[in-house]
Amino acid sequence: MRGLLIAFEGLDQSGKQTQTERLRDQLTAAGRQVRLLSFPAYETPIGAEIRRALDGGREWGADVMQLLYIANRYETKPLIERELARGVILVCDRYVASSVAYGETQGLDASWLRDVQRHLPRPDLTFLLDIAPEVSARRKTTDRDKFERDLALLARVRDSYLRQAAEGRWVRLDADRDRDLVASDVIAAVKPLL
């Protein structure tokens, strides 16, 4: 049995970590082998460079930042392929669509961002946990990185996510609701794939 690759996308504080963990717990209880992945993966060398940049220790252009994010996912590609072949369900907190959403809002070409990631495994299902930028800011009021503080940029990111969700195998969920309701919608969308 081949595994599944399920990605959660959305603005910061949309509930991605909460919902990935809840989905993992539900699928594990149902007897499936599940592994969580989160991007950027800060524990890798490329991930450490991304963290430095987000914290203001580096000043990279938008193109370099997106290439770092993409390289960070390529670092994990062998693991993803190996786990899928073993039948593991991989649940990702951010994946390919994040580079498109954040990159195109900073003036990068969306088709280039998709193309450079074409050799990464495609998600079987992508969830958009949709919230307004103001909700994101309200949910986290301190220690916001430079992207989290820019509400105009976040509005453009949200617009990109909404466009991407209309084009592919996505499920858009209103994440400004009770987390139990969101979790119920998530598992309902995943069950047909099992």
Rosetta constraint file for C-alpha pairs under 8 A:
AtomPair CA 1 CA 85 HARMONIC 7.88 0.50
AtomPair CA 1 CA 86 HARMONIC 7.52 0.50
AtomPair CA 1 CA 87 HARMONIC 5.23 0.50
AtomPair CA 2 CA 84 HARMONIC 5.76 0.50
AtomPair CA 2 CA 85 HARMONIC 5.51 0.50
AtomPair CA 2 CA 86 HARMONIC 6.61 0.50
AtomPair CA 2 CA 87 HARMONIC 4.37 0.50
AtomPair CA 2 CA 88 HARMONIC 7.33 0.50
AtomPair CA 3 CA 83 HARMONIC 7.21 0.50
AtomPair CA 3 CA 84 HARMONIC 4.32 0.50
AtomPair CA 3 CA 85 HARMONIC 6.43 0.50
AtomPair CA 3 CA 86 HARMONIC 6.76 0.50
AtomPair CA 3 CA 87 HARMONIC 3.76 0.50
AtomPair CA 3 CA 88 HARMONIC 4.54 0.50
AtomPair CA 3 CA 89 HARMONIC 4.86 0.50
AtomPair CA 3 CA 90 HARMONIC 7.34 0.50
AtomPair CA 4 CA 84 HARMONIC 6.37 0.50
AtomPair CA 4 CA 87 HARMONIC 7.42 0.50
AtomPair CA 4 CA 88 HARMONIC 6.76 0.50
AtomPair CA 4 CA 89 HARMONIC 4.59 0.50
AtomPair CA 4 CA 90 HARMONIC 6.02 0.50
AtomPair CA 4 CA 123 HARMONIC 7.58 0.50
AtomPair CA 4 CA 124 HARMONIC 6.15 0.50
AtomPair CA 5 CA 84 HARMONIC 7.49 0.50
AtomPair CA 5 CA 89 HARMONIC 6.06 0.50
AtomPair CA 5 CA 90 HARMONIC 4.86 0.50
AtomPair CA 5 CA 91 HARMONIC 6.13 0.50
AtomPair CA 5 CA 92 HARMONIC 7.53 0.50
AtomPair CA 5 CA 122 HARMONIC 7.40 0.50
AtomPair CA 5 CA 123 HARMONIC 4.84 0.50
AtomPair CA 5 CA 124 HARMONIC 5.36 0.50
AtomPair CA 5 CA 125 HARMONIC 6.94 0.50
AtomPair CA 6 CA 89 HARMONIC 7.56 0.50
AtomPair CA 6 CA 90 HARMONIC 6.14 0.50
AtomPair CA 6 CA 91 HARMONIC 4.88 0.50
AtomPair CA 6 CA 92 HARMONIC 6.14 0.50
AtomPair CA 6 CA 123 HARMONIC 5.54 0.50
AtomPair CA 6 CA 124 HARMONIC 5.87 0.50
AtomPair CA 6 CA 125 HARMONIC 5.03 0.50
AtomPair CA 6 CA 126 HARMONIC 5.76 0.50
AtomPair CA 6 CA 127 HARMONIC 7.78 0.50
AtomPair CA 7 CA 91 HARMONIC 5.86 0.50
AtomPair CA 7 CA 92 HARMONIC 4.60 0.50
AtomPair CA 7 CA 93 HARMONIC 6.24 0.50
AtomPair CA 7 CA 94 HARMONIC 6.20 0.50
AtomPair CA 7 CA 95 HARMONIC 6.20 0.50
AtomPair CA 7 CA 123 HARMONIC 6.31 0.50
AtomPair CA 7 CA 125 HARMONIC 6.43 0.50
AtomPair CA 7 CA 126 HARMONIC 4.63 0.50
AtomPair CA 7 CA 127 HARMONIC 6.19 0.50
AtomPair CA 8 CA 16 HARMONIC 5.93 0.50
AtomPair CA 8 CA 20 HARMONIC 7.30 0.50
AtomPair CA 8 CA 91 HARMONIC 7.62 0.50
AtomPair CA 8 CA 92 HARMONIC 5.98 0.50
AtomPair CA 8 CA 93 HARMONIC 5.19 0.50
AtomPair CA 8 CA 94 HARMONIC 5.53 0.50
AtomPair CA 8 CA 95 HARMONIC 7.49 0.50
AtomPair CA 8 CA 126 HARMONIC 5.76 0.50
AtomPair CA 8 CA 127 HARMONIC 4.78 0.50
AtomPair CA 8 CA 128 HARMONIC 6.12 0.50
AtomPair CA 8 CA 129 HARMONIC 7.07 0.50
AtomPair CA 9 CA 16 HARMONIC 6.91 0.50
AtomPair CA 9 CA 93 HARMONIC 6.76 0.50
AtomPair CA 9 CA 94 HARMONIC 5.10 0.50
AtomPair CA 9 CA 95 HARMONIC 7.22 0.50
AtomPair CA 9 CA 97 HARMONIC 7.17 0.50
AtomPair CA 9 CA 98 HARMONIC 6.84 0.50
AtomPair CA 9 CA 126 HARMONIC 7.12 0.50
AtomPair CA 9 CA 127 HARMONIC 5.98 0.50
AtomPair CA 9 CA 128 HARMONIC 4.91 0.50
AtomPair CA 9 CA 129 HARMONIC 6.20 0.50
AtomPair CA 9 CA 161 HARMONIC 7.86 0.50
AtomPair CA 10 CA 14 HARMONIC 6.05 0.50
AtomPair CA 10 CA 16 HARMONIC 7.23 0.50
AtomPair CA 10 CA 94 HARMONIC 7.74 0.50
AtomPair CA 10 CA 98 HARMONIC 7.99 0.50
AtomPair CA 10 CA 128 HARMONIC 5.46 0.50
AtomPair CA 10 CA 129 HARMONIC 5.09 0.50
AtomPair CA 10 CA 130 HARMONIC 5.90 0.50
AtomPair CA 10 CA 131 HARMONIC 7.53 0.50
AtomPair CA 10 CA 158 HARMONIC 7.24 0.50
AtomPair CA 10 CA 161 HARMONIC 7.16 0.50
AtomPair CA 11 CA 129 HARMONIC 7.70 0.50
AtomPair CA 11 CA 130 HARMONIC 7.34 0.50
AtomPair CA 11 CA 131 HARMONIC 6.97 0.50
AtomPair CA 11 CA 133 HARMONIC 7.32 0.50
AtomPair CA 11 CA 136 HARMONIC 6.89 0.50
AtomPair CA 11 CA 154 HARMONIC 7.13 0.50
AtomPair CA 11 CA 157 HARMONIC 7.63 0.50
AtomPair CA 11 CA 158 HARMONIC 6.94 0.50
AtomPair CA 12 CA 16 HARMONIC 7.97 0.50
AtomPair CA 12 CA 136 HARMONIC 6.09 0.50
AtomPair CA 12 CA 148 HARMONIC 7.02 0.50
AtomPair CA 13 CA 135 HARMONIC 7.99 0.50
AtomPair CA 13 CA 136 HARMONIC 5.16 0.50
AtomPair CA 13 CA 139 HARMONIC 6.25 0.50
AtomPair CA 13 CA 140 HARMONIC 6.92 0.50
AtomPair CA 14 CA 129 HARMONIC 5.82 0.50
AtomPair CA 14 CA 130 HARMONIC 6.69 0.50
AtomPair CA 14 CA 131 HARMONIC 6.04 0.50
AtomPair CA 14 CA 136 HARMONIC 6.58 0.50
AtomPair CA 14 CA 175 HARMONIC 6.05 0.50
AtomPair CA 14 CA 176 HARMONIC 7.62 0.50
AtomPair CA 15 CA 19 HARMONIC 6.00 0.50
AtomPair CA 15 CA 129 HARMONIC 7.02 0.50
AtomPair CA 15 CA 175 HARMONIC 6.98 0.50
AtomPair CA 15 CA 179 HARMONIC 7.77 0.50
AtomPair CA 16 CA 20 HARMONIC 5.98 0.50
AtomPair CA 16 CA 93 HARMONIC 5.88 0.50
AtomPair CA 16 CA 94 HARMONIC 7.98 0.50
AtomPair CA 16 CA 129 HARMONIC 7.00 0.50
AtomPair CA 17 CA 21 HARMONIC 6.13 0.50
AtomPair CA 17 CA 93 HARMONIC 6.29 0.50
AtomPair CA 18 CA 22 HARMONIC 6.17 0.50
AtomPair CA 19 CA 23 HARMONIC 5.99 0.50
AtomPair CA 19 CA 179 HARMONIC 7.83 0.50
AtomPair CA 19 CA 182 HARMONIC 7.76 0.50
AtomPair CA 19 CA 183 HARMONIC 6.17 0.50
AtomPair CA 19 CA 186 HARMONIC 7.89 0.50
AtomPair CA 20 CA 24 HARMONIC 6.11 0.50
AtomPair CA 20 CA 36 HARMONIC 7.15 0.50
AtomPair CA 20 CA 91 HARMONIC 6.17 0.50
AtomPair CA 20 CA 92 HARMONIC 7.09 0.50
AtomPair CA 20 CA 93 HARMONIC 6.70 0.50
AtomPair CA 21 CA 25 HARMONIC 6.17 0.50
AtomPair CA 21 CA 36 HARMONIC 7.59 0.50
AtomPair CA 22 CA 26 HARMONIC 6.21 0.50
AtomPair CA 22 CA 183 HARMONIC 6.88 0.50
AtomPair CA 23 CA 27 HARMONIC 6.08 0.50
AtomPair CA 23 CA 183 HARMONIC 7.27 0.50
AtomPair CA 23 CA 186 HARMONIC 7.43 0.50
AtomPair CA 23 CA 187 HARMONIC 6.74 0.50
AtomPair CA 24 CA 28 HARMONIC 5.92 0.50
AtomPair CA 24 CA 34 HARMONIC 5.93 0.50
AtomPair CA 24 CA 35 HARMONIC 7.29 0.50
AtomPair CA 24 CA 36 HARMONIC 7.32 0.50
AtomPair CA 24 CA 91 HARMONIC 7.30 0.50
AtomPair CA 25 CA 29 HARMONIC 6.09 0.50
AtomPair CA 26 CA 30 HARMONIC 6.34 0.50
AtomPair CA 26 CA 187 HARMONIC 7.95 0.50
AtomPair CA 27 CA 31 HARMONIC 6.53 0.50
AtomPair CA 27 CA 32 HARMONIC 5.47 0.50
AtomPair CA 27 CA 33 HARMONIC 7.53 0.50
AtomPair CA 27 CA 34 HARMONIC 7.03 0.50
AtomPair CA 28 CA 32 HARMONIC 4.95 0.50
AtomPair CA 28 CA 33 HARMONIC 6.01 0.50
AtomPair CA 28 CA 34 HARMONIC 6.36 0.50
AtomPair CA 32 CA 88 HARMONIC 7.38 0.50
AtomPair CA 32 CA 89 HARMONIC 7.40 0.50
AtomPair CA 33 CA 87 HARMONIC 7.44 0.50
AtomPair CA 33 CA 88 HARMONIC 5.11 0.50
AtomPair CA 33 CA 89 HARMONIC 6.21 0.50
AtomPair CA 34 CA 88 HARMONIC 5.48 0.50
AtomPair CA 34 CA 89 HARMONIC 4.66 0.50
AtomPair CA 34 CA 90 HARMONIC 5.86 0.50
AtomPair CA 34 CA 91 HARMONIC 7.31 0.50
AtomPair CA 35 CA 88 HARMONIC 6.95 0.50
AtomPair CA 35 CA 89 HARMONIC 6.32 0.50
AtomPair CA 35 CA 90 HARMONIC 5.02 0.50
AtomPair CA 35 CA 91 HARMONIC 6.29 0.50
AtomPair CA 36 CA 90 HARMONIC 5.87 0.50
AtomPair CA 36 CA 91 HARMONIC 4.91 0.50
AtomPair CA 36 CA 92 HARMONIC 5.94 0.50
AtomPair CA 36 CA 93 HARMONIC 7.71 0.50
AtomPair CA 37 CA 41 HARMONIC 7.84 0.50
AtomPair CA 37 CA 90 HARMONIC 6.93 0.50
AtomPair CA 37 CA 91 HARMONIC 6.07 0.50
AtomPair CA 37 CA 92 HARMONIC 4.64 0.50
AtomPair CA 37 CA 93 HARMONIC 6.22 0.50
AtomPair CA 38 CA 92 HARMONIC 5.47 0.50
AtomPair CA 38 CA 93 HARMONIC 4.54 0.50
AtomPair CA 38 CA 94 HARMONIC 6.32 0.50
AtomPair CA 38 CA 95 HARMONIC 7.99 0.50
AtomPair CA 39 CA 69 HARMONIC 7.82 0.50
AtomPair CA 39 CA 72 HARMONIC 7.64 0.50
AtomPair CA 39 CA 73 HARMONIC 7.16 0.50
AtomPair CA 39 CA 92 HARMONIC 7.40 0.50
AtomPair CA 39 CA 93 HARMONIC 6.19 0.50
AtomPair CA 39 CA 94 HARMONIC 5.46 0.50
AtomPair CA 39 CA 95 HARMONIC 6.38 0.50
AtomPair CA 40 CA 47 HARMONIC 5.94 0.50
AtomPair CA 40 CA 50 HARMONIC 7.58 0.50
AtomPair CA 40 CA 69 HARMONIC 6.36 0.50
AtomPair CA 40 CA 72 HARMONIC 6.52 0.50
AtomPair CA 40 CA 73 HARMONIC 7.53 0.50
AtomPair CA 40 CA 94 HARMONIC 7.78 0.50
AtomPair CA 41 CA 47 HARMONIC 5.27 0.50
AtomPair CA 41 CA 72 HARMONIC 6.75 0.50
AtomPair CA 41 CA 73 HARMONIC 7.94 0.50
AtomPair CA 42 CA 46 HARMONIC 7.43 0.50
AtomPair CA 42 CA 47 HARMONIC 3.85 0.50
AtomPair CA 42 CA 48 HARMONIC 5.10 0.50
AtomPair CA 42 CA 50 HARMONIC 7.28 0.50
AtomPair CA 42 CA 51 HARMONIC 6.52 0.50
AtomPair CA 43 CA 47 HARMONIC 5.95 0.50
AtomPair CA 43 CA 48 HARMONIC 6.32 0.50
AtomPair CA 44 CA 48 HARMONIC 6.11 0.50
AtomPair CA 44 CA 72 HARMONIC 7.66 0.50
AtomPair CA 45 CA 49 HARMONIC 6.54 0.50
AtomPair CA 46 CA 50 HARMONIC 6.36 0.50
AtomPair CA 46 CA 68 HARMONIC 6.56 0.50
AtomPair CA 46 CA 71 HARMONIC 7.30 0.50
AtomPair CA 46 CA 72 HARMONIC 5.80 0.50
AtomPair CA 47 CA 51 HARMONIC 6.26 0.50
AtomPair CA 47 CA 68 HARMONIC 7.87 0.50
AtomPair CA 47 CA 69 HARMONIC 7.76 0.50
AtomPair CA 47 CA 72 HARMONIC 6.19 0.50
AtomPair CA 48 CA 52 HARMONIC 6.34 0.50
AtomPair CA 49 CA 53 HARMONIC 6.36 0.50
AtomPair CA 50 CA 54 HARMONIC 6.20 0.50
AtomPair CA 50 CA 65 HARMONIC 7.29 0.50
AtomPair CA 50 CA 68 HARMONIC 6.81 0.50
AtomPair CA 50 CA 69 HARMONIC 7.33 0.50
AtomPair CA 51 CA 55 HARMONIC 6.10 0.50
AtomPair CA 52 CA 56 HARMONIC 6.33 0.50
AtomPair CA 52 CA 57 HARMONIC 4.94 0.50
AtomPair CA 52 CA 58 HARMONIC 6.01 0.50
AtomPair CA 53 CA 57 HARMONIC 5.26 0.50
AtomPair CA 53 CA 58 HARMONIC 4.36 0.50
AtomPair CA 53 CA 59 HARMONIC 6.21 0.50
AtomPair CA 53 CA 60 HARMONIC 7.04 0.50
AtomPair CA 54 CA 58 HARMONIC 7.74 0.50
AtomPair CA 54 CA 145 HARMONIC 6.04 0.50
AtomPair CA 54 CA 146 HARMONIC 6.67 0.50
AtomPair CA 55 CA 145 HARMONIC 6.43 0.50
AtomPair CA 55 CA 146 HARMONIC 7.75 0.50
AtomPair CA 56 CA 146 HARMONIC 7.95 0.50
AtomPair CA 60 CA 64 HARMONIC 5.88 0.50
AtomPair CA 60 CA 65 HARMONIC 6.10 0.50
AtomPair CA 61 CA 65 HARMONIC 6.25 0.50
AtomPair CA 62 CA 66 HARMONIC 6.17 0.50
AtomPair CA 62 CA 103 HARMONIC 6.67 0.50
AtomPair CA 62 CA 106 HARMONIC 6.42 0.50
AtomPair CA 62 CA 108 HARMONIC 7.55 0.50
AtomPair CA 63 CA 67 HARMONIC 6.16 0.50
AtomPair CA 63 CA 103 HARMONIC 7.38 0.50
AtomPair CA 63 CA 108 HARMONIC 6.94 0.50
AtomPair CA 64 CA 68 HARMONIC 6.13 0.50
AtomPair CA 65 CA 69 HARMONIC 6.28 0.50
AtomPair CA 66 CA 70 HARMONIC 6.08 0.50
AtomPair CA 66 CA 99 HARMONIC 5.90 0.50
AtomPair CA 66 CA 103 HARMONIC 6.35 0.50
AtomPair CA 67 CA 71 HARMONIC 5.92 0.50
AtomPair CA 68 CA 72 HARMONIC 6.03 0.50
AtomPair CA 69 CA 73 HARMONIC 6.59 0.50
AtomPair CA 69 CA 99 HARMONIC 7.03 0.50
AtomPair CA 70 CA 74 HARMONIC 6.33 0.50
AtomPair CA 70 CA 96 HARMONIC 7.63 0.50
AtomPair CA 70 CA 99 HARMONIC 7.18 0.50
AtomPair CA 70 CA 117 HARMONIC 6.87 0.50
AtomPair CA 71 CA 75 HARMONIC 6.14 0.50
AtomPair CA 72 CA 76 HARMONIC 6.86 0.50
AtomPair CA 73 CA 77 HARMONIC 6.36 0.50
AtomPair CA 73 CA 95 HARMONIC 7.57 0.50
AtomPair CA 73 CA 120 HARMONIC 7.81 0.50
AtomPair CA 74 CA 78 HARMONIC 7.92 0.50
AtomPair CA 74 CA 120 HARMONIC 6.83 0.50
AtomPair CA 76 CA 80 HARMONIC 6.24 0.50
AtomPair CA 77 CA 81 HARMONIC 6.16 0.50
AtomPair CA 77 CA 120 HARMONIC 6.46 0.50
AtomPair CA 77 CA 121 HARMONIC 7.39 0.50
AtomPair CA 78 CA 82 HARMONIC 6.06 0.50
AtomPair CA 79 CA 83 HARMONIC 6.06 0.50
AtomPair CA 80 CA 84 HARMONIC 6.10 0.50
AtomPair CA 80 CA 90 HARMONIC 7.54 0.50
AtomPair CA 80 CA 121 HARMONIC 7.58 0.50
AtomPair CA 81 CA 85 HARMONIC 6.16 0.50
AtomPair CA 81 CA 121 HARMONIC 7.29 0.50
AtomPair CA 82 CA 86 HARMONIC 6.40 0.50
AtomPair CA 83 CA 87 HARMONIC 6.50 0.50
AtomPair CA 83 CA 88 HARMONIC 5.31 0.50
AtomPair CA 83 CA 89 HARMONIC 7.77 0.50
AtomPair CA 83 CA 90 HARMONIC 7.62 0.50
AtomPair CA 84 CA 88 HARMONIC 5.28 0.50
AtomPair CA 84 CA 89 HARMONIC 6.81 0.50
AtomPair CA 84 CA 90 HARMONIC 7.38 0.50
AtomPair CA 94 CA 98 HARMONIC 6.14 0.50
AtomPair CA 95 CA 99 HARMONIC 7.76 0.50
AtomPair CA 96 CA 100 HARMONIC 7.07 0.50
AtomPair CA 96 CA 114 HARMONIC 7.65 0.50
AtomPair CA 96 CA 117 HARMONIC 6.95 0.50
AtomPair CA 97 CA 101 HARMONIC 6.08 0.50
AtomPair CA 97 CA 161 HARMONIC 7.45 0.50
AtomPair CA 97 CA 164 HARMONIC 7.62 0.50
AtomPair CA 98 CA 102 HARMONIC 5.97 0.50
AtomPair CA 98 CA 103 HARMONIC 7.95 0.50
AtomPair CA 99 CA 103 HARMONIC 5.39 0.50
AtomPair CA 99 CA 104 HARMONIC 7.97 0.50
AtomPair CA 99 CA 113 HARMONIC 6.67 0.50
AtomPair CA 100 CA 104 HARMONIC 5.75 0.50
AtomPair CA 100 CA 110 HARMONIC 5.51 0.50
AtomPair CA 100 CA 113 HARMONIC 5.60 0.50
AtomPair CA 100 CA 114 HARMONIC 6.61 0.50
AtomPair CA 100 CA 160 HARMONIC 7.65 0.50
AtomPair CA 101 CA 105 HARMONIC 6.43 0.50
AtomPair CA 101 CA 110 HARMONIC 7.96 0.50
AtomPair CA 101 CA 157 HARMONIC 5.08 0.50
AtomPair CA 101 CA 158 HARMONIC 7.51 0.50
AtomPair CA 101 CA 160 HARMONIC 5.05 0.50
AtomPair CA 101 CA 161 HARMONIC 5.90 0.50
AtomPair CA 102 CA 106 HARMONIC 6.59 0.50
AtomPair CA 102 CA 157 HARMONIC 5.63 0.50
AtomPair CA 103 CA 107 HARMONIC 6.66 0.50
AtomPair CA 103 CA 108 HARMONIC 5.28 0.50
AtomPair CA 103 CA 109 HARMONIC 7.52 0.50
AtomPair CA 103 CA 110 HARMONIC 7.19 0.50
AtomPair CA 103 CA 113 HARMONIC 7.39 0.50
AtomPair CA 104 CA 108 HARMONIC 4.57 0.50
AtomPair CA 104 CA 109 HARMONIC 5.78 0.50
AtomPair CA 104 CA 110 HARMONIC 5.38 0.50
AtomPair CA 104 CA 160 HARMONIC 7.69 0.50
AtomPair CA 105 CA 153 HARMONIC 6.69 0.50
AtomPair CA 105 CA 156 HARMONIC 5.76 0.50
AtomPair CA 105 CA 157 HARMONIC 6.06 0.50
AtomPair CA 105 CA 160 HARMONIC 7.62 0.50
AtomPair CA 108 CA 112 HARMONIC 7.85 0.50
AtomPair CA 108 CA 113 HARMONIC 7.64 0.50
AtomPair CA 109 CA 113 HARMONIC 6.41 0.50
AtomPair CA 110 CA 114 HARMONIC 6.24 0.50
AtomPair CA 111 CA 115 HARMONIC 5.97 0.50
AtomPair CA 112 CA 116 HARMONIC 6.08 0.50
AtomPair CA 113 CA 117 HARMONIC 6.64 0.50
AtomPair CA 114 CA 118 HARMONIC 6.29 0.50
AtomPair CA 124 CA 169 HARMONIC 7.37 0.50
AtomPair CA 125 CA 169 HARMONIC 5.68 0.50
AtomPair CA 125 CA 170 HARMONIC 5.90 0.50
AtomPair CA 125 CA 171 HARMONIC 7.61 0.50
AtomPair CA 125 CA 190 HARMONIC 7.94 0.50
AtomPair CA 126 CA 169 HARMONIC 6.42 0.50
AtomPair CA 126 CA 170 HARMONIC 4.65 0.50
AtomPair CA 126 CA 171 HARMONIC 6.33 0.50
AtomPair CA 127 CA 170 HARMONIC 5.54 0.50
AtomPair CA 127 CA 171 HARMONIC 4.83 0.50
AtomPair CA 127 CA 172 HARMONIC 5.87 0.50
AtomPair CA 127 CA 173 HARMONIC 7.19 0.50
AtomPair CA 127 CA 186 HARMONIC 7.91 0.50
AtomPair CA 128 CA 161 HARMONIC 7.22 0.50
AtomPair CA 128 CA 162 HARMONIC 7.94 0.50
AtomPair CA 128 CA 165 HARMONIC 7.04 0.50
AtomPair CA 128 CA 170 HARMONIC 6.94 0.50
AtomPair CA 128 CA 171 HARMONIC 6.12 0.50
AtomPair CA 128 CA 172 HARMONIC 4.65 0.50
AtomPair CA 128 CA 173 HARMONIC 6.06 0.50
AtomPair CA 129 CA 172 HARMONIC 6.29 0.50
AtomPair CA 129 CA 173 HARMONIC 5.20 0.50
AtomPair CA 129 CA 174 HARMONIC 6.20 0.50
AtomPair CA 129 CA 175 HARMONIC 5.09 0.50
AtomPair CA 130 CA 158 HARMONIC 7.58 0.50
AtomPair CA 130 CA 172 HARMONIC 6.68 0.50
AtomPair CA 130 CA 173 HARMONIC 5.90 0.50
AtomPair CA 130 CA 174 HARMONIC 5.16 0.50
AtomPair CA 130 CA 175 HARMONIC 5.27 0.50
AtomPair CA 130 CA 176 HARMONIC 7.43 0.50
AtomPair CA 131 CA 135 HARMONIC 6.24 0.50
AtomPair CA 131 CA 136 HARMONIC 6.99 0.50
AtomPair CA 131 CA 158 HARMONIC 7.98 0.50
AtomPair CA 131 CA 174 HARMONIC 6.63 0.50
AtomPair CA 131 CA 175 HARMONIC 5.70 0.50
AtomPair CA 131 CA 176 HARMONIC 5.82 0.50
AtomPair CA 132 CA 136 HARMONIC 6.67 0.50
AtomPair CA 132 CA 155 HARMONIC 7.23 0.50
AtomPair CA 132 CA 158 HARMONIC 7.51 0.50
AtomPair CA 133 CA 137 HARMONIC 6.34 0.50
AtomPair CA 133 CA 151 HARMONIC 5.76 0.50
AtomPair CA 133 CA 154 HARMONIC 5.70 0.50
AtomPair CA 133 CA 155 HARMONIC 5.93 0.50
AtomPair CA 133 CA 158 HARMONIC 7.85 0.50
AtomPair CA 134 CA 138 HARMONIC 6.10 0.50
AtomPair CA 134 CA 151 HARMONIC 7.20 0.50
AtomPair CA 135 CA 139 HARMONIC 6.14 0.50
AtomPair CA 135 CA 176 HARMONIC 7.57 0.50
AtomPair CA 136 CA 140 HARMONIC 6.50 0.50
AtomPair CA 137 CA 141 HARMONIC 5.95 0.50
AtomPair CA 137 CA 148 HARMONIC 7.50 0.50
AtomPair CA 137 CA 149 HARMONIC 7.55 0.50
AtomPair CA 137 CA 151 HARMONIC 8.00 0.50
AtomPair CA 140 CA 144 HARMONIC 7.21 0.50
AtomPair CA 144 CA 148 HARMONIC 5.33 0.50
AtomPair CA 144 CA 149 HARMONIC 5.99 0.50
AtomPair CA 145 CA 149 HARMONIC 6.38 0.50
AtomPair CA 146 CA 150 HARMONIC 6.71 0.50
AtomPair CA 147 CA 153 HARMONIC 7.34 0.50
AtomPair CA 147 CA 154 HARMONIC 7.47 0.50
AtomPair CA 148 CA 154 HARMONIC 7.29 0.50
AtomPair CA 150 CA 154 HARMONIC 6.30 0.50
AtomPair CA 151 CA 155 HARMONIC 6.14 0.50
AtomPair CA 152 CA 156 HARMONIC 6.54 0.50
AtomPair CA 153 CA 157 HARMONIC 6.21 0.50
AtomPair CA 154 CA 158 HARMONIC 6.08 0.50
AtomPair CA 155 CA 159 HARMONIC 6.32 0.50
AtomPair CA 156 CA 160 HARMONIC 6.28 0.50
AtomPair CA 157 CA 161 HARMONIC 6.27 0.50
AtomPair CA 158 CA 162 HARMONIC 6.20 0.50
AtomPair CA 159 CA 163 HARMONIC 6.28 0.50
AtomPair CA 160 CA 164 HARMONIC 6.15 0.50
AtomPair CA 161 CA 165 HARMONIC 5.98 0.50
AtomPair CA 162 CA 166 HARMONIC 6.37 0.50
AtomPair CA 163 CA 167 HARMONIC 6.75 0.50
AtomPair CA 164 CA 168 HARMONIC 6.72 0.50
AtomPair CA 165 CA 169 HARMONIC 7.30 0.50
AtomPair CA 165 CA 170 HARMONIC 5.17 0.50
AtomPair CA 165 CA 171 HARMONIC 7.08 0.50
AtomPair CA 165 CA 172 HARMONIC 6.84 0.50
AtomPair CA 166 CA 170 HARMONIC 7.37 0.50
AtomPair CA 171 CA 189 HARMONIC 7.66 0.50
AtomPair CA 173 CA 182 HARMONIC 6.99 0.50
AtomPair CA 173 CA 185 HARMONIC 7.72 0.50
AtomPair CA 174 CA 182 HARMONIC 7.50 0.50
AtomPair CA 175 CA 179 HARMONIC 7.45 0.50
AtomPair CA 175 CA 182 HARMONIC 6.48 0.50
AtomPair CA 177 CA 181 HARMONIC 6.89 0.50
AtomPair CA 177 CA 182 HARMONIC 6.87 0.50
AtomPair CA 178 CA 182 HARMONIC 6.61 0.50
AtomPair CA 179 CA 183 HARMONIC 6.07 0.50
AtomPair CA 180 CA 184 HARMONIC 6.16 0.50
AtomPair CA 181 CA 185 HARMONIC 6.38 0.50
AtomPair CA 182 CA 186 HARMONIC 6.22 0.50
AtomPair CA 183 CA 187 HARMONIC 6.32 0.50
AtomPair CA 184 CA 188 HARMONIC 6.22 0.50
AtomPair CA 185 CA 189 HARMONIC 6.30 0.50
AtomPair CA 186 CA 190 HARMONIC 6.34 0.50
AtomPair CA 187 CA 191 HARMONIC 6.02 0.50
AtomPair CA 188 CA 192 HARMONIC 7.71 0.50
AtomPair CA 190 CA 194 HARMONIC 6.91 0.50
